Amino acid sequence: MCVLILVLNAAQHCITMLPLLEDYTVKHYTYLRDTMPHLVPHLPIGEY
């Protein structure tokens, strides 16, 4: 989980990383965003 939070925070500054993420990452992202919004940035995941 900690590594995914780091990757998502890096993706905030490098949006080109988003298409490289696996499909299940979207589910993990929404869960982390709901439970820890102070650690997980808003990203345009699922909009591709």
PDB file of N, CA, C and O in Angstrom:
ATOM      1  N   MET A   1       0.824  -1.180   0.000  1.00  0.00           N
ATOM      2  CA  MET A   1       0.000   0.000   0.000  1.00  0.00           C
ATOM      3  C   MET A   1       0.869   1.244   0.000  1.00  0.00           C
ATOM      4  O   MET A   1       0.568   2.207  -0.706  1.00  0.00           O
ATOM      5  N   CYS A   2       1.943   1.241   0.780  1.00  0.00           N
ATOM      6  CA  CYS A   2       2.810   2.419   0.854  1.00  0.00           C
ATOM      7  C   CYS A   2       3.460   2.716  -0.486  1.00  0.00           C
ATOM      8  O   CYS A   2       3.607   3.876  -0.872  1.00  0.00           O
ATOM      9  N   VAL A   3       3.847   1.665  -1.189  1.00  0.00           N
ATOM     10  CA  VAL A   3       4.485   1.865  -2.492  1.00  0.00           C
ATOM     11  C   VAL A   3       3.485   2.454  -3.480  1.00  0.00           C
ATOM     12  O   VAL A   3       3.836   3.328  -4.272  1.00  0.00           O
ATOM     13  N   LEU A   4       2.250   1.983  -3.438  1.00  0.00           N
ATOM     14  CA  LEU A   4       1.232   2.512  -4.341  1.00  0.00           C
ATOM     15  C   LEU A   4       0.971   3.984  -4.057  1.00  0.00           C
ATOM     16  O   LEU A   4       0.790   4.762  -4.993  1.00  0.00           O
ATOM     17  N   ILE A   5       0.948   4.378  -2.813  1.00  0.00           N
ATOM     18  CA  ILE A   5       0.762   5.790  -2.469  1.00  0.00           C
ATOM     19  C   ILE A   5       1.912   6.617  -3.032  1.00  0.00           C
ATOM     20  O   ILE A   5       1.693   7.718  -3.538  1.00  0.00           O
ATOM     21  N   LEU A   6       3.127   6.099  -2.950  1.00  0.00           N
ATOM     22  CA  LEU A   6       4.274   6.806  -3.527  1.00  0.00           C
ATOM     23  C   LEU A   6       4.148   6.919  -5.043  1.00  0.00           C
ATOM     24  O   LEU A   6       4.435   7.971  -5.614  1.00  0.00           O
ATOM     25  N   VAL A   7       3.722   5.848  -5.690  1.00  0.00           N
ATOM     26  CA  VAL A   7       3.557   5.865  -7.146  1.00  0.00           C
ATOM     27  C   VAL A   7       2.465   6.849  -7.551  1.00  0.00           C
ATOM     28  O   VAL A   7       2.626   7.587  -8.523  1.00  0.00           O
ATOM     29  N   LEU A   8       1.361   6.867  -6.817  1.00  0.00           N
ATOM     30  CA  LEU A   8       0.274   7.789  -7.136  1.00  0.00           C
ATOM     31  C   LEU A   8       0.692   9.240  -6.925  1.00  0.00           C
ATOM     32  O   LEU A   8       0.298  10.115  -7.696  1.00  0.00           O
ATOM     33  N   ASN A   9       1.473   9.498  -5.908  1.00  0.00           N
ATOM     34  CA  ASN A   9       1.972  10.855  -5.697  1.00  0.00           C
ATOM     35  C   ASN A   9       2.949  11.258  -6.799  1.00  0.00           C
ATOM     36  O   ASN A   9       2.980  12.423  -7.197  1.00  0.00           O
ATOM     37  N   ALA A  10       3.738  10.320  -7.293  1.00  0.00           N
ATOM     38  CA  ALA A  10       4.636  10.609  -8.416  1.00  0.00           C
ATOM     39  C   ALA A  10       3.831  10.862  -9.687  1.00  0.00           C
ATOM     40  O   ALA A  10       4.194  11.715 -10.497  1.00  0.00           O
ATOM     41  N   ALA A  11       2.739  10.123  -9.861  1.00  0.00           N
ATOM     42  CA  ALA A  11       1.900  10.288 -11.046  1.00  0.00           C
ATOM     43  C   ALA A  11       1.231  11.654 -11.075  1.00  0.00           C
ATOM     44  O   ALA A  11       0.842  12.133 -12.140  1.00  0.00           O
ATOM     45  N   GLN A  12       1.098  12.273  -9.931  1.00  0.00           N
ATOM     46  CA  GLN A  12       0.528  13.620  -9.869  1.00  0.00           C
ATOM     47  C   GLN A  12       1.401  14.596 -10.662  1.00  0.00           C
ATOM     48  O   GLN A  12       0.891  15.558 -11.237  1.00  0.00           O
ATOM     49  N   HIS A  13       2.692  14.355 -10.693  1.00  0.00           N
ATOM     50  CA  HIS A  13       3.632  15.240 -11.377  1.00  0.00           C
ATOM     51  C   HIS A  13       4.039  14.716 -12.751  1.00  0.00           C
ATOM     52  O   HIS A  13       4.672  15.432 -13.528  1.00  0.00           O
ATOM     53  N   CYS A  14       3.682  13.483 -13.050  1.00  0.00           N
ATOM     54  CA  CYS A  14       4.021  12.861 -14.336  1.00  0.00           C
ATOM     55  C   CYS A  14       2.800  12.075 -14.818  1.00  0.00           C
ATOM     56  O   CYS A  14       2.731  10.855 -14.664  1.00  0.00           O
ATOM     57  N   ILE A  15       1.851  12.788 -15.396  1.00  0.00           N
ATOM     58  CA  ILE A  15       0.565  12.204 -15.790  1.00  0.00           C
ATOM     59  C   ILE A  15       0.740  11.079 -16.818  1.00  0.00           C
ATOM     60  O   ILE A  15      -0.135  10.223 -16.949  1.00  0.00           O
ATOM     61  N   THR A  16       1.848  11.073 -17.539  1.00  0.00           N
ATOM     62  CA  THR A  16       2.053  10.025 -18.545  1.00  0.00           C
ATOM     63  C   THR A  16       2.202   8.642 -17.921  1.00  0.00           C
ATOM     64  O   THR A  16       2.177   7.639 -18.635  1.00  0.00           O
ATOM     65  N   MET A  17       2.356   8.573 -16.606  1.00  0.00           N
ATOM     66  CA  MET A  17       2.433   7.282 -15.912  1.00  0.00           C
ATOM     67  C   MET A  17       1.074   6.590 -15.832  1.00  0.00           C
ATOM     68  O   MET A  17       1.008   5.363 -15.749  1.00  0.00           O
ATOM     69  N   LEU A  18       0.005   7.356 -15.855  1.00  0.00           N
ATOM     70  CA  LEU A  18      -1.326   6.799 -15.604  1.00  0.00           C
ATOM     71  C   LEU A  18      -1.732   5.685 -16.564  1.00  0.00           C
ATOM     72  O   LEU A  18      -2.254   4.671 -16.099  1.00  0.00           O
ATOM     73  N   PRO A  19      -1.525   5.811 -17.867  1.00  0.00           N
ATOM     74  CA  PRO A  19      -1.916   4.696 -18.755  1.00  0.00           C
ATOM     75  C   PRO A  19      -1.104   3.421 -18.520  1.00  0.00           C
ATOM     76  O   PRO A  19      -1.502   2.345 -18.965  1.00  0.00           O
ATOM     77  N   LEU A  20       0.010   3.533 -17.838  1.00  0.00           N
ATOM     78  CA  LEU A  20       0.851   2.365 -17.580  1.00  0.00           C
ATOM     79  C   LEU A  20       0.389   1.556 -16.372  1.00  0.00           C
ATOM     80  O   LEU A  20       0.854   0.435 -16.165  1.00  0.00           O
ATOM     81  N   LEU A  21      -0.514   2.109 -15.579  1.00  0.00           N
ATOM     82  CA  LEU A  21      -0.989   1.423 -14.381  1.00  0.00           C
ATOM     83  C   LEU A  21      -1.946   0.292 -14.757  1.00  0.00           C
ATOM     84  O   LEU A  21      -2.673   0.387 -15.745  1.00  0.00           O
ATOM     85  N   GLU A  22      -1.939  -0.760 -13.973  1.00  0.00           N
ATOM     86  CA  GLU A  22      -2.832  -1.900 -14.197  1.00  0.00           C
ATOM     87  C   GLU A  22      -4.280  -1.505 -13.892  1.00  0.00           C
ATOM     88  O   GLU A  22      -4.526  -0.526 -13.186  1.00  0.00           O
ATOM     89  N   ASP A  23      -5.232  -2.271 -14.426  1.00  0.00           N
ATOM     90  CA  ASP A  23      -6.654  -1.968 -14.236  1.00  0.00           C
ATOM     91  C   ASP A  23      -7.070  -2.013 -12.767  1.00  0.00           C
ATOM     92  O   ASP A  23      -7.855  -1.176 -12.320  1.00  0.00           O
ATOM     93  N   TYR A  24      -6.551  -2.978 -12.019  1.00  0.00           N
ATOM     94  CA  TYR A  24      -6.941  -3.093 -10.615  1.00  0.00           C
ATOM     95  C   TYR A  24      -6.436  -1.915  -9.777  1.00  0.00           C
ATOM     96  O   TYR A  24      -6.897  -1.708  -8.655  1.00  0.00           O
ATOM     97  N   THR A  25      -5.505  -1.156 -10.314  1.00  0.00           N
ATOM     98  CA  THR A  25      -4.984   0.001  -9.591  1.00  0.00           C
ATOM     99  C   THR A  25      -6.073   1.047  -9.383  1.00  0.00           C
ATOM    100  O   THR A  25      -6.051   1.770  -8.387  1.00  0.00           O
ATOM    101  N   VAL A  26      -7.017   1.136 -10.302  1.00  0.00           N
ATOM    102  CA  VAL A  26      -8.117   2.102 -10.167  1.00  0.00           C
ATOM    103  C   VAL A  26      -8.944   1.792  -8.925  1.00  0.00           C
ATOM    104  O   VAL A  26      -9.333   2.703  -8.195  1.00  0.00           O
ATOM    105  N   LYS A  27      -9.212   0.520  -8.684  1.00  0.00           N
ATOM    106  CA  LYS A  27      -9.970   0.142  -7.487  1.00  0.00           C
ATOM    107  C   LYS A  27      -9.194   0.478  -6.222  1.00  0.00           C
ATOM    108  O   LYS A  27      -9.754   0.996  -5.256  1.00  0.00           O
ATOM    109  N   HIS A  28      -7.917   0.183  -6.238  1.00  0.00           N
ATOM    110  CA  HIS A  28      -7.083   0.515  -5.079  1.00  0.00           C
ATOM    111  C   HIS A  28      -7.004   2.029  -4.894  1.00  0.00           C
ATOM    112  O   HIS A  28      -7.038   2.529  -3.770  1.00  0.00           O
ATOM    113  N   TYR A  29      -6.900   2.751  -6.010  1.00  0.00           N
ATOM    114  CA  TYR A  29      -6.830   4.210  -5.944  1.00  0.00           C
ATOM    115  C   TYR A  29      -8.089   4.789  -5.309  1.00  0.00           C
ATOM    116  O   TYR A  29      -7.997   5.643  -4.428  1.00  0.00           O
ATOM    117  N   THR A  30      -9.258   4.337  -5.742  1.00  0.00           N
ATOM    118  CA  THR A  30     -10.497   4.887  -5.188  1.00  0.00           C
ATOM    119  C   THR A  30     -10.631   4.566  -3.704  1.00  0.00           C
ATOM    120  O   THR A  30     -11.103   5.396  -2.927  1.00  0.00           O
ATOM    121  N   TYR A  31     -10.220   3.370  -3.312  1.00  0.00           N
ATOM    122  CA  TYR A  31     -10.263   3.012  -1.890  1.00  0.00           C
ATOM    123  C   TYR A  31      -9.319   3.900  -1.086  1.00  0.00           C
ATOM    124  O   TYR A  31      -9.706   4.456  -0.058  1.00  0.00           O
ATOM    125  N   LEU A  32      -8.088   4.030  -1.556  1.00  0.00           N
ATOM    126  CA  LEU A  32      -7.113   4.859  -0.840  1.00  0.00           C
ATOM    127  C   LEU A  32      -7.544   6.320  -0.819  1.00  0.00           C
ATOM    128  O   LEU A  32      -7.374   7.003   0.191  1.00  0.00           O
ATOM    129  N   ARG A  33      -8.095   6.796  -1.916  1.00  0.00           N
ATOM    130  CA  ARG A  33      -8.548   8.196  -1.993  1.00  0.00           C
ATOM    131  C   ARG A  33      -9.688   8.439  -0.998  1.00  0.00           C
ATOM    132  O   ARG A  33      -9.761   9.506  -0.388  1.00  0.00           O
ATOM    133  N   ASP A  34     -10.569   7.458  -0.834  1.00  0.00           N
ATOM    134  CA  ASP A  34     -11.685   7.597   0.107  1.00  0.00           C
ATOM    135  C   ASP A  34     -11.232   7.505   1.558  1.00  0.00           C
ATOM    136  O   ASP A  34     -11.748   8.218   2.418  1.00  0.00           O
ATOM    137  N   THR A  35     -10.274   6.634   1.830  1.00  0.00           N
ATOM    138  CA  THR A  35      -9.868   6.414   3.218  1.00  0.00           C
ATOM    139  C   THR A  35      -8.749   7.335   3.684  1.00  0.00           C
ATOM    140  O   THR A  35      -8.662   7.659   4.868  1.00  0.00           O
ATOM    141  N   MET A  36      -7.897   7.755   2.759  1.00  0.00           N
ATOM    142  CA  MET A  36      -6.755   8.613   3.130  1.00  0.00           C
ATOM    143  C   MET A  36      -6.584   9.760   2.131  1.00  0.00           C
ATOM    144  O   MET A  36      -5.561   9.827   1.450  1.00  0.00           O
ATOM    145  N   PRO A  37      -7.555  10.655   2.031  1.00  0.00           N
ATOM    146  CA  PRO A  37      -7.462  11.720   1.019  1.00  0.00           C
ATOM    147  C   PRO A  37      -6.305  12.686   1.257  1.00  0.00           C
ATOM    148  O   PRO A  37      -5.877  13.383   0.337  1.00  0.00           O
ATOM    149  N   HIS A  38      -5.803  12.727   2.477  1.00  0.00           N
ATOM    150  CA  HIS A  38      -4.680  13.623   2.764  1.00  0.00           C
ATOM    151  C   HIS A  38      -3.358  13.064   2.239  1.00  0.00           C
ATOM    152  O   HIS A  38      -2.373  13.797   2.159  1.00  0.00           O
ATOM    153  N   LEU A  39      -3.321  11.781   1.881  1.00  0.00           N
ATOM    154  CA  LEU A  39      -2.098  11.156   1.370  1.00  0.00           C
ATOM    155  C   LEU A  39      -2.138  10.869  -0.128  1.00  0.00           C
ATOM    156  O   LEU A  39      -1.094  10.741  -0.766  1.00  0.00           O
ATOM    157  N   VAL A  40      -3.343  10.767  -0.686  1.00  0.00           N
ATOM    158  CA  VAL A  40      -3.494  10.374  -2.088  1.00  0.00           C
ATOM    159  C   VAL A  40      -4.039  11.561  -2.880  1.00  0.00           C
ATOM    160  O   VAL A  40      -5.115  12.069  -2.564  1.00  0.00           O
ATOM    161  N   PRO A  41      -3.312  12.007  -3.902  1.00  0.00           N
ATOM    162  CA  PRO A  41      -3.758  13.167  -4.677  1.00  0.00           C
ATOM    163  C   PRO A  41      -4.914  12.822  -5.617  1.00  0.00           C
ATOM    164  O   PRO A  41      -5.140  11.657  -5.944  1.00  0.00           O
ATOM    165  N   HIS A  42      -5.632  13.848  -6.039  1.00  0.00           N
ATOM    166  CA  HIS A  42      -6.675  13.649  -7.049  1.00  0.00           C
ATOM    167  C   HIS A  42      -5.992  13.457  -8.397  1.00  0.00           C
ATOM    168  O   HIS A  42      -5.166  14.271  -8.810  1.00  0.00           O
ATOM    169  N   LEU A  43      -6.345  12.379  -9.073  1.00  0.00           N
ATOM    170  CA  LEU A  43      -5.778  12.067 -10.380  1.00  0.00           C
ATOM    171  C   LEU A  43      -6.906  11.761 -11.358  1.00  0.00           C
ATOM    172  O   LEU A  43      -7.968  11.290 -10.952  1.00  0.00           O
ATOM    173  N   PRO A  44      -6.684  12.022 -12.635  1.00  0.00           N
ATOM    174  CA  PRO A  44      -7.717  11.695 -13.631  1.00  0.00           C
ATOM    175  C   PRO A  44      -7.696  10.213 -14.002  1.00  0.00           C
ATOM    176  O   PRO A  44      -7.639   9.868 -15.182  1.00  0.00           O
ATOM    177  N   ILE A  45      -7.743   9.345 -13.004  1.00  0.00           N
ATOM    178  CA  ILE A  45      -7.750   7.892 -13.244  1.00  0.00           C
ATOM    179  C   ILE A  45      -9.166   7.470 -13.607  1.00  0.00           C
ATOM    180  O   ILE A  45     -10.136   7.914 -12.993  1.00  0.00           O
ATOM    181  N   GLY A  46      -9.271   6.613 -14.603  1.00  0.00           N
ATOM    182  CA  GLY A  46     -10.573   6.153 -15.050  1.00  0.00           C
ATOM    183  C   GLY A  46     -11.175   7.046 -16.111  1.00  0.00           C
ATOM    184  O   GLY A  46     -12.277   6.783 -16.593  1.00  0.00           O
ATOM    185  N   GLU A  47     -10.475   8.090 -16.479  1.00  0.00           N
ATOM    186  CA  GLU A  47     -10.966   9.009 -17.503  1.00  0.00           C
ATOM    187  C   GLU A  47     -10.359   8.704 -18.861  1.00  0.00           C
ATOM    188  O   GLU A  47     -10.610   9.422 -19.830  1.00  0.00           O
ATOM    189  N   TYR A  48      -9.561   7.646 -18.940  1.00  0.00           N
ATOM    190  CA  TYR A  48      -8.915   7.287 -20.210  1.00  0.00           C
ATOM    191  C   TYR A  48      -9.731   6.260 -20.937  1.00  0.00           C
ATOM    192  O   TYR A  48      -9.353   5.829 -22.027  1.00  0.00           O
TER     193      TYR A  48
END
